[in-house]
Amino acid sequence: METHPEKKMGISEKPRERALRERKTVKDITLILLAAGSSSRFDLPVKKQWLYQGDRPLWSRVAEAFDLTGNFARIIVTAEAGEREYMARFADYTFVTGGSSRQESLGNALNEVETPWVLVSDVARCCPDRTLLKRILARKGESECVVPALKAVDTVYYGNAPANRDEIRLIQTPQLSRTETLRRALKEAEEFTDESSAIHALGEKVLLVEGSERAHKLTRKEDLKRLDCLIPPSKERFTGFGLDIHAFEAGKEMKLGGVTIDAPMGFKAHSDGDVAIHALIDALLGAAGMGDIGEHFPDTDPRWRGADSMELLNAVLKRIRDVGLEPRHADLTILAQTPRLGSYKERIRRTLAAALGLPPVRVNIKATTAEKMGFVGRKEGVTVHAVATLGIYDWSHAL
C-alpha cells in the first residue's frame, strides 16, 4: 500500500515519529560557533579564541573538528568587528560580526541561518566530543532544544542554604535548537546566558542529554591544564616587508622612528608622516597577513589627520597581539641624503624596541644616502625599507 509521509506532519503525529522523520533529512543543521568574546576573565595577553594550536588559532581548530563530522550544511563563526575579515583568511566559513553580548552575537548569526535546525557552540568549549555530538543529534526533533548536561557531584548551596544536588544540572554546549523557535526566543527583552534558557522561557520543551567532562569550558588560564585536547603552538615565524616614501614639507616637525629630528622640514603626509614607522607597520602587517597601513588607517579618514604614528604603531601591535602573534625582530634601512642621521640611529633603535617590547639588539637601524641619485639624492624626501618577524605567542609557558 502506498504511504504518504506528509500526512504525518499534522498535530496528531507522535514526537518520536516526528523525530525519526526529521533525522532522515540530509544536512539540515547549521553550526554557529561563537568566537567574538573579549576574553576579559582570561588573564593572558591573547584572546582565548586566538591561542594557537600548532599552526592555527583555536577557533579554527574547533571549527574544523565540527566540520570533519560532516553533519552541517553550513558553519557560521561570529567574530569581533575588527577581526572578521582576518578570520576569513584562515578558512572558507561564513563570518558574522558579533555584538556586545553573547545573545546579540547569536542573533546576528541567526540572520544567516537557512536550515530548520541550528547547533550553537562556544569556542571556549574547545575540545569537541564526537560521542557527545552523536547523543545530541540522535534526539533531534524530540523537543525544541536538546542540551547536554552534567549532574552535580558535590554538595550544592543555593544562596546560604544547601540544595538538592539530585535536581541540579550543569548545562553545557553545543545545544541543538529548532531555528524558528530560537529566533522567537531571542526576541524577548530578557538577556539569557544560553539557548536553552531562552527557549524554556517561551514555555517550550527542553530535552537534557548526558553531557561530557571533555566539554569543559575554557574561561580562565587555569583551565588550560584541564583540557587534554590542546596542543602547543608552532614555533613557526612569519616575515613581512614594508616600504614607505614621503616628500619633505617645509616648516613641519620631522619625526623619524618616533624620534624628533633637528631639521627645517618634516614630511608631507596625512598623519605626522613618520616614514620609518609607516614602513615598520607595513612590515608587521605583512608578517601577520593583515594587509597594509592604508587599509587600517586610510588617508581619506579625518580621524588620522596629523595622527602620531607611534599611536598607529601601538594600535597595530595590539591587533597583532590580540590574534596570538608577537614581534620577534625588526630591521630598517633609511635612505636619506638629508638630514644626516648617524647621531639618531641609536635613539631610533631604542625607541622602536621599546614600542615592540623587544630588547634593542632585536631591532636594527641602518641609514644611508642615495649617492645624490633620484628624488632622495635631490633632497626631496626620504624612503625607508623595513623587515619584521613575528612569532606565535607560546601560551604553554603560562601553565
C-alpha positions in Angstrom: 0.0 0.0 0.0 1.3 3.5 -0.9 2.3 5.6 2.1 2.2 9.3 2.3 4.7 10.6 4.9 3.4 14.1 4.5 0.2 13.0 6.3 2.3 12.5 9.4 3.1 16.2 9.7 -0.2 17.1 11.4 -0.8 17.7 15.0 -1.5 14.1 15.8 2.0 12.9 14.9 3.8 11.5 17.9 7.1 13.2 18.9 9.2 10.1 18.4 7.8 9.5 14.9 8.4 13.1 14.0 12.0 12.9 15.3 12.7 9.8 13.3 11.4 11.5 10.1 13.4 14.7 10.7 16.6 12.8 11.3 16.4 11.4 7.7 16.8 15.0 6.3 20.4 15.4 5.0 22.4 18.2 6.5 19.5 20.2 7.8 21.6 21.7 10.6 23.8 24.9 10.6 26.6 25.2 13.1 27.1 28.5 14.8 30.5 28.9 16.6 30.6 31.8 18.9 34.1 33.3 18.8 33.5 37.1 19.3 34.2 37.3 23.0 36.7 39.7 24.6 38.2 37.1 27.0 38.0 39.6 29.9 38.5 36.9 32.5 41.2 35.0 30.7 44.2 37.0 32.2 46.6 36.4 29.2 47.7 38.9 26.6 46.0 36.9 23.9 42.2 36.2 23.5 41.5 32.6 24.1 39.9 32.1 20.6 43.3 33.1 19.2 45.5 30.7 21.2 47.4 28.9 18.5 47.1 25.1 18.3 50.0 24.1 16.2 50.0 26.5 13.2 46.4 27.7 13.5 44.3 29.6 16.1 42.0 27.7 18.5 38.7 28.9 16.8 39.9 27.4 13.5 40.8 24.1 15.1 37.4 23.9 16.8 35.5 24.7 13.6 37.5 22.1 11.7 36.7 19.4 14.3 33.0 20.1 13.9 33.3 20.3 10.1 35.0 16.9 9.8 31.9 15.2 11.3 30.1 16.0 8.1 26.9 16.9 9.9 26.5 20.5 8.9 25.1 22.3 5.8 27.0 25.4 6.8 29.3 26.7 9.5 28.9 30.3 10.8 31.6 31.9 13.0 31.0 35.1 14.9 33.9 37.5 15.2 34.9 40.8 16.7 34.2 43.6 14.2 37.9 44.3 13.6 38.8 40.6 13.2 36.1 39.3 10.9 37.9 39.9 7.6 41.1 38.5 9.1 39.4 35.3 10.3 38.1 34.8 6.7 41.7 34.4 5.5 42.0 31.2 7.6 39.0 29.2 6.4 36.1 29.1 4.0 33.3 29.5 6.5 30.7 32.3 6.9 31.9 35.0 9.3 29.5 37.3 11.0 30.3 40.4 13.2 29.4 39.7 16.8 27.7 42.0 19.2 28.3 43.4 22.7 26.8 40.3 24.3 26.6 36.6 23.6 22.9 36.9 22.8 23.5 39.7 20.3 26.2 37.8 18.6 24.0 34.8 18.3 21.1 36.9 16.9 23.4 38.3 14.2 24.5 34.8 13.2 20.9 33.5 13.2 20.1 36.1 10.5 22.3 33.9 8.2 20.7 30.6 9.1 18.5 28.9 6.4 18.3 25.4 7.9 15.4 24.2 10.2 17.9 23.3 12.9 20.9 25.1 14.4 23.6 23.8 16.7 25.3 26.5 18.8 28.6 26.1 20.5 31.1 28.4 22.2 34.6 28.3 21.0 35.5 28.1 24.7 34.2 24.5 24.6 37.4 23.8 22.7 37.5 20.0 22.9 34.6 18.9 20.8 33.4 15.4 21.8 32.1 13.4 18.9 30.3 11.0 21.2 28.5 13.9 22.9 27.6 15.3 19.5 26.1 12.0 18.4 24.0 11.9 21.6 22.6 15.3 20.9 21.9 14.8 17.2 20.3 11.4 18.0 17.5 13.2 19.8 16.8 15.9 17.2 13.2 16.6 16.8 12.1 15.2 20.2 12.0 18.8 21.6 12.6 22.3 20.6 16.0 22.3 22.2 18.4 19.4 23.0 21.0 20.3 25.6 24.0 18.4 27.2 24.0 18.5 31.0 26.2 17.1 33.8 24.9 16.0 37.2 26.3 17.8 40.2 28.6 15.6 42.2 29.5 18.0 45.0 27.3 19.5 47.7 25.4 22.4 46.3 24.2 25.6 48.1 21.6 28.0 46.7 22.3 31.2 48.5 23.1 30.3 52.1 21.2 27.0 52.2 22.1 23.6 50.8 20.1 22.5 47.7 19.1 19.0 46.5 22.0 18.2 44.2 20.0 15.4 42.5 17.9 18.2 41.0 20.9 20.3 39.8 22.2 20.1 36.3 25.2 21.9 34.8 24.4 22.9 31.3 26.9 22.8 28.5 27.2 23.5 24.8 26.7 22.6 22.0 23.0 23.0 22.1 20.7 22.0 19.2 17.6 24.1 18.7 14.8 24.5 16.2 15.8 27.6 14.3 12.5 29.4 14.3 11.9 28.7 18.0 15.3 30.1 18.9 14.6 33.2 16.8 11.4 33.7 18.7 13.1 33.2 22.0 15.8 35.7 21.3 13.2 38.4 20.5 12.4 38.5 24.2 13.7 41.6 26.1 15.4 39.4 28.8 19.1 38.6 28.4 19.8 34.8 28.6 23.1 33.0 29.2 22.3 30.2 26.7 19.8 29.0 24.2 18.0 26.5 26.5 17.2 29.3 29.0 15.7 31.4 26.2 13.6 28.6 24.8 12.5 27.4 28.2 11.2 31.0 28.9 8.9 30.6 25.9 7.3 27.6 27.6 8.8 25.2 25.1 10.3 21.8 25.9 14.0 21.5 26.5 15.4 17.9 26.5 18.5 17.2 28.6 21.0 14.5 27.5 24.1 13.3 29.2 26.9 15.8 29.0 30.7 15.3 28.8 33.6 16.1 31.1 35.6 16.8 27.9 33.3 19.7 27.2 34.9 21.8 30.0 34.8 25.5 29.2 38.0 27.5 28.8 37.3 30.5 30.9 40.5 31.3 32.9 44.1 30.4 32.1 44.0 27.8 34.8 41.5 25.8 32.7 44.3 25.2 30.1 45.6 22.4 32.4 42.2 20.6 32.3 41.9 20.4 28.5 43.7 17.4 27.1 42.9 18.2 23.5 45.1 21.3 23.4 48.5 21.1 21.7 51.4 23.6 22.0 51.7 26.3 19.4 54.1 26.0 16.5 57.5 27.7 16.6 57.0 28.9 13.1 57.9 32.5 12.3 56.5 34.9 9.8 58.4 37.6 7.9 56.9 40.8 6.4 58.4 43.6 4.2 57.5 47.2 4.3 58.3 50.2 2.2 57.3 53.9 2.6 58.2 57.1 0.9 57.4 60.7 1.9 58.4 64.0 0.4 59.6 66.9 2.6 57.3 69.7 3.7 59.0 72.9 4.9 58.1 74.2 8.4 56.8 70.9 9.7 58.4 69.0 12.6 60.3 65.9 11.4 59.5 62.6 13.2 61.5 59.5 12.2 61.2 56.2 14.1 59.4 58.0 16.9 62.3 60.5 17.4 62.2 64.2 16.7 64.9 65.1 14.2 66.5 68.6 14.2 65.7 69.6 10.6 64.0 72.6 9.0 61.3 70.4 7.4 59.1 67.4 8.1 57.2 65.0 5.9 54.3 65.8 3.7 51.6 63.3 4.8 48.1 62.9 6.1 49.5 61.9 9.5 52.8 63.2 11.0 54.5 61.4 8.2 56.9 59.2 10.2 58.1 57.3 7.2 60.2 54.8 9.3 57.2 53.8 11.5 54.9 53.6 8.4 57.4 51.1 6.8 57.6 49.2 10.0 53.8 49.0 10.3 53.6 47.6 6.8 56.2 45.0 7.6 54.4 43.9 10.7 51.0 43.8 8.9 52.7 41.8 6.1 54.1 39.2 8.5 50.6 38.9 10.1 48.8 38.7 6.8 46.7 41.7 7.7 47.0 43.8 4.6 48.7 47.3 4.6 48.6 50.5 6.5 46.3 52.2 4.1 43.6 49.6 4.8 43.8 50.2 8.6 44.4 54.0 8.6 43.2 55.4 5.2 44.3 58.9 4.4 40.7 59.7 3.4 39.6 59.3 7.1 39.8 62.6 9.0 40.5 60.7 12.3 44.1 60.1 11.1 44.8 63.7 10.0 48.0 64.7 11.8 48.0 61.4 13.8 51.0 60.5 15.9 52.5 57.5 14.0 53.6 55.9 17.3 50.0 55.7 18.3 49.3 54.0 15.0 52.1 51.5 15.6 50.7 50.8 19.1 47.3 50.1 17.7 48.7 47.7 15.1 50.7 45.9 17.8 47.6 45.5 19.9 45.7 43.9 16.9 48.6 41.6 16.2 48.9 40.5 19.9 45.2 40.1 20.2 45.3 37.4 17.5 48.1 35.4 19.0 51.2 36.8 17.4 54.1 38.9 18.8 57.2 40.7 17.4 60.5 38.9 17.3 62.8 41.2 15.2 62.8 44.3 13.0 65.4 45.7 10.6 65.0 49.1 9.0 67.1 50.8 6.3 66.6 54.6 6.0 67.6 56.2 2.7 68.1 59.9 3.2 70.5 62.4 1.6 69.4 64.8 4.2 69.2 65.1 7.2 72.3 63.2 8.4 71.0 60.5 10.8 74.2 58.9 12.2 73.7 60.5 15.6 70.0 59.5 15.8 70.2 55.8 14.9 70.6 54.5 18.4 67.8 56.6 19.7 65.5 55.3 17.0 66.6 51.8 17.7 65.8 52.0 21.4 62.5 53.9 20.8 61.2 51.3 18.4 62.5 48.4 20.5 60.5 49.8 23.5 57.4 50.1 21.3 57.8 46.5 20.1 58.5 45.1 23.5 61.9 43.8 22.3 65.5 44.2 23.6 67.4 46.8 21.5 69.6 44.1 20.0 66.5 42.7 18.2 65.9 46.0 16.4 68.4 47.1 13.8 68.6 50.6 12.2 70.7 51.4 9.1 71.0 54.8 7.4 72.5 55.5 4.0 72.4 58.2 1.3 71.2 57.7 -2.2 74.6 58.9 -3.6 72.8 62.0 -4.9 70.6 59.9 -7.2 66.8 60.1 -7.6 64.4 62.1 -5.5 66.2 61.1 -2.3 69.5 62.2 -3.8 68.0 65.5 -4.8 67.0 66.1 -1.1 63.2 65.9 -1.9 62.3 63.3 0.6 63.1 60.0 2.4 62.4 56.4 1.8 62.5 53.5 4.3 62.6 49.8 3.9 61.6 47.6 6.8 61.6 43.8 7.5 59.8 42.5 10.6 59.5 39.0 12.0 56.6 37.7 14.1 56.3 34.6 16.2 53.3 32.8 17.8 52.6 33.6 21.4 53.5 30.5 23.5 50.6 30.2 25.9 52.1 26.9 27.2 54.5 28.9 29.3 51.6 30.2 31.3 50.7 26.8 32.6 
